Amino acid sequence: MGRKAMCLHCGYFEADFKESDSMTVSCPTRLKSRTGPQPMDTVFNMSPLRALAISAILLPFLAIAQDAPKIDQATALKNIEADLAKNQKAIFVPGVSLAIIKDDKIILMKGYGYKDVAHKKPVTPDTLFAIGSTSKAFTSMLMAMAVDEGKVSWKDSPKKYLPYFRMHDPETDKQITINDILSHRSGLPRTDFIMLGENLTPEDLIWNVTRATPTAKLGEKWQYQNIMFVAAGEIEKTVFGKSWTDLVQERILNPLGMKHTNMSVPQMIADYDHSLGYDGSPQMNELPMRDLAVAAPAGAINSSARDMAEWVRFLLRNGELDGKSLVSKENFDEIFKAHMTIVGDVKYGYGWMLHNWHGHKMIEHGGNIDGFNAQVAMMPDQHLGLVMLTNVSGSPLPNLTMESVWKNLVGMPADAESVVALKNPDQEVGSYTIDQIKLDIAVTHEGSKLFAKPAGQPKMEMIPVGDRRYKIGPPAPDKVYLVFSPDTDNPKQSQFTLEQSGMKFVGKQAKPYVPTISVDDLMAKEIAAMGGAENMAKIKTMSYRYAFDMETQGLKITGLTLRQAPNAGSDLSVYTTDSGRRIAWDMTTFDGTRAKVEASYSPMTELSGASLDNVATLSTMWQELNWKTLFPTTSITGTEKVNGDEAYVLSKKTKSGMSVTDYISTTTFKLVKRTYAADGGPVTDIYKEYKEINGVLIPVTIIRDGATTGKGTVTVTDIHVNEPLDQSMMTIRR
């Protein structure tokens, strides 16, 4: 259920959008810096304003394919394998299985690396991998078959088949159709927390999520939504009278001869040829498999390259098998129509991403789940397709390989620019604003590449083509460029011209902010406003309970936080439905030296590296008193209004690279807002109300907006200071 710099494939683009910006991510329940299970796909959400702004500059542009050079297939395959070998090693992917289909023939099918690192067991074409969100295409195909048989209509309301399906927004509830739930336009954001629960039914998931507060009107914007595909599977179960797993087996797997494919973790583990999952680190740590039985239609299939090659052959034949159609051409085509715009010319069908590669229509979807990342892609006009299965979470390798397959087997058009060496990349780095359309674009230098990131959007690689000219890579449309030059008003800075379809927009950097107060003076004033260093130092222990209403998830959190000077702490969170039904729990503990994460949904994990450093920082009793030690890099970068109050923007960074930005009132010098990066993505806290305890102000009402938690109110209660703490919650046993 998954995507790279922009998760367009539910499998992470950037060596995050396992962004994962959208971002490197871990378990969506992580509200603090922790490690944990990977969520199913990470996807960006786009406001209507930003969608409008970016569409104004990234207009759809379909390049006319030029005559490509003749392709020597043997040489092309050698090049693809060479690219794969190089990238697999660089990205720390233990095992890969790849199949390439051309003109209805499998021209390459091979395993690379290990399915079991410890025992050095090699991957084969029959090795089973979890395929994550590429399972969604099977769900949409079943729906097309149901429409063929007159059992449903694409425009039917889900409530016709699922009486408990009731959307929070009355207008959406009245108008929503099966089309909407299959194209991620329901108005609901990602609501994956509920899938962490035990002993839940699909009805439980659907009942809770459909009652969550939406973040958009129906059809207003594309927001990846796994539970809507669970609802689609339940509709299919209702109209066919069989479970989704039985339907996939009987209607698709059996006819296509996909004998090795299954839909359960126990079946996969019992198979003699299955892969273990890994975290993608140099250490190649093993991850437990995520059991998705309750949300199977959204991403529970486990398959092999050999089996999935038959699925791709079937799709490239327009739904035919041995001259017989398993689905009508009309409804087969409906799956691959553009039903929702994601951004620019990137569209979504029913369980498929639709975009353009140098004039060729490309159909693809990725899948990302704990320890596994998959990609299925097709270029119909070339009768070309591929399946790539890997055993790490959110790897960019499938997308890199897909690009290599197109480049080598289709060929770059004659007018494609030659990529040149990147020169002086830091001269392009900065934050730019295009005043004509009120759009901010950040240019960053990461590793050996430059990236452009429009505000609220995924970042896109800037491909150098000469003379400070850069072509913007996917997911931007073809032929979008940034051309840099010295700023006409300040030659010491750079500006750029964005070129697209004959239009040009100039982006300029803001003048450097000159603060009227030093960081030392600002921190001294904040400490005084919050109660003073002396009063803070007198508080040696603190405990409090909190409640977090996750309105856009349809869930609630109740928690207990313990802190002991100087930097030990424990955070316990319990997740429940609105009705009070317990879903899951997790707890992070730091004893001053070591840290661990325990959860009902994953094994205990001891933290190390940056994760350990981040927890140590967050567990410090008074960060304000230790700011110089905790945050060696600090600067005041400007001022900003926070709920009508002018605030200094204080940027802080730890030794391990964790960024925290504090917004401190210019009049009261209280902390009014904080942004930080948790494992699930960025979090913003706005401090609405404080309570004085022993002369120190403690925040008791916080408006939280998290990338994975959504927006809601945190209420702190039952605060105790300088009382004994439960040491069993503060201890890590060796």
Buried (B, 14 or more C-beta within 10 A) or exposed (E): BBBBBBBBBBBBBBBBBBBBBBBBBBBBBBBBBBBBBBBBBBBBBBBEEBBEBBBBBBBBBBBEBBEBEEBEEEEBBEBBBEBBEEBBEEBBBBBBBBBBBBEEEBBBBBBBBBBBBEEEBEBBBBBBBBBBBBBBBBBBBBBBBBBBEEBBEBEBBBBBBBEEBBBBBEEBBEBBBBBBBBBBBBBBBBBBBBBBBEEBEBBBBBBBBBBBBBBBBBBBBBBBBBBBBBBBBBBBBBBBEBBBBEBBBEBBBEBBEBEBBBBBBEEBEEBEBBBBBBBBEEEBBBBBBBBBEBBBBBBBBBBBBBBBBBBBBBBBBEBBBEEEEBBBEEBBBBBBEBBBBBBBBBBBBBBBBBBBBBEBBBBBBBBBBBBBBBBBBBBBEBBBBBBBBBBBBBBBBBBBBBBBBBBBBBBBBEEBBEEEEBEEBEEBBBBBBBEBEEBBBBBBBBEEBBBBBBBBBBBBBBBBBEEBBBBBBBBBBBBBBBBBEEBEEEEEBBBBBBBBEEEEBBBBBEEEEEBEBEBEEBBBBBBEBBBEBEBBEBBBBBBBBBBBBBBBBBBBBBBBBBBBBEBBBBBBBBBBBBEEBBBBBBBBBBBBEBBBBBBBBBEEBEBEEBBBBBBBBBBBBBBBBBBEEBBEEBEBBBBBEBEEBEBBBBBBBBEBEBBBBBBBBBEEBBBBBBBBBBBBBBBBBBBBEBEEBBEBBBBBBBBBBBBBBBBBBBBBEEBBBEEEBEEEBBEBEE
